């Protein structure tokens, strides 16, 4: 029987502790045929599981160009993530996916890209940044503004340094006021304000903004002032999911099944939907 | 000409199916005041008269309350998945109400768009539905408001019409129906018919128009004040199909299990962060109506409700689709 709920088994190949409560994990398929045939689009998600505890939904935060493994990143907040926190290299976890629509990276070709991320929203931005950098000639200026509550809450910091060495890339790091350390060299302020202060000169950019609702809310008027149309502003919404395949009835926002027609939506699409997210 | 069968022959036939290894489910009195669809042990268990409709629905036999998706064995850091590939046993649901049977073709859509849920499909293929047309309706019935009627054979493989004197007319609608009844009935001149349906109680299009334009509206607060979020509406609904996926621990043999869930529960949409897009009962009541009358019709072209009235009949505080829809219509 074709069991759509059956996961692939994946071996943990690497674990990095990003912050006191965030880890990123690399996985490889145990089945060599599946490893060879697997592909996904950046911005898609997976349902990851710790056997004995349950399944959780996370973005696949690695680039789709990386063929030998996939990565996901999570904060320890509940039953499943507590269990995932304890896994070690060579342990086996479950994976279902890839699910959802992903970012339209093809359609973004030729455009300047602005990435605005807050806190644990960096992983779903990170995959798109890597993809754009690996296909550098396809995209214009790249700006990344990434902030967290405190310096200790920033994830993938070493990669931000690596990105900043690339051509036509501007990386701006920030922490909320009070979250800085004495030797903090980045900006201090909330992501929308830091972005506004940075006066990014982008021509008809694509903007990917992911973060807490308040961050997105405060970013939209700034983008509006810059003349960025809602159809060019993308986000990835995080409605709770169980099945990931349009059956369990949990993730609807109006007629949109976020697991199938999302999670990537434009602000223009969101404006036409009830605020059920 | 028609085909008829007597009640005693019908019971004998049910007993024959059971003896032949089929699982046979139908209405049975489980307590003095409670009738449920349940697996019958004998033809005599089958209850054919004297009640409006069972308090549950036949979805229990196609989309069970808890269904094992696969088992797993954990040994050190190796995991073995164990699937159950044994064929689904044949089952007959007898004396289903038309409002139960009609839910199956409606549910077929969601379990088969893009991804196919073979747990549902296998049970569906192994199931023959024998419906009994209604001979009464109560104040909570509203099939006629959602495009059905007490004699509808939608989703039925065969339908029975009571003729009185313990006789039923049998009309087979599919090959599966013929397979059960061919050679088991007698020729007759008598034909049965269902009762006239309940008067149309609300306009489903008007309900759809209201829910799609009144997302933020005091109506939901006023309407949902009494809802206690028990989920009885969803669990006794033939069409509600929301589910959770959970791990059952070692006591249950280490398995991942699909279990019924309800949009009325407080944690249904709660994010791990603590954010909940539907933080209280009004938003959850709104979702139930929105899903049935707007989202599902937009996606799959059909209202996710067959008018059985169970949600209102079983609601401890008198809510349910009928009361909300009539409030919307007449409010």
Interface residues (C-beta under 8 A of the other chain):
Chain A: X1 X2 X3 X4 X5 X6 X7 X9 X49 X51 X52 X53 X54 X55 X56 X75 X77 X78 X81 X88 X90 X91 X92 X94 X213 X238 X239 X240 X242 X243 X245 X246 X247 X248 X249 X250 X252 X253 X254 X255 X257 X260 X274 X275 X276 X277
Chain B: X69 X70 X72 X74 X77 X78 X79 X81 X83 X85 X110 X111 X113 X114 X115 X116 X117 X118 X119 X122 X212 X215 X216 X241 X242 X243 X244 X245 X246 X247 X249 X250 X254 X256 X258 X261 X263 X268 X269 X270 X271 X272 X273 X275 X277 X278 X283 X287 X290 X291 X294 X295 X298 X299
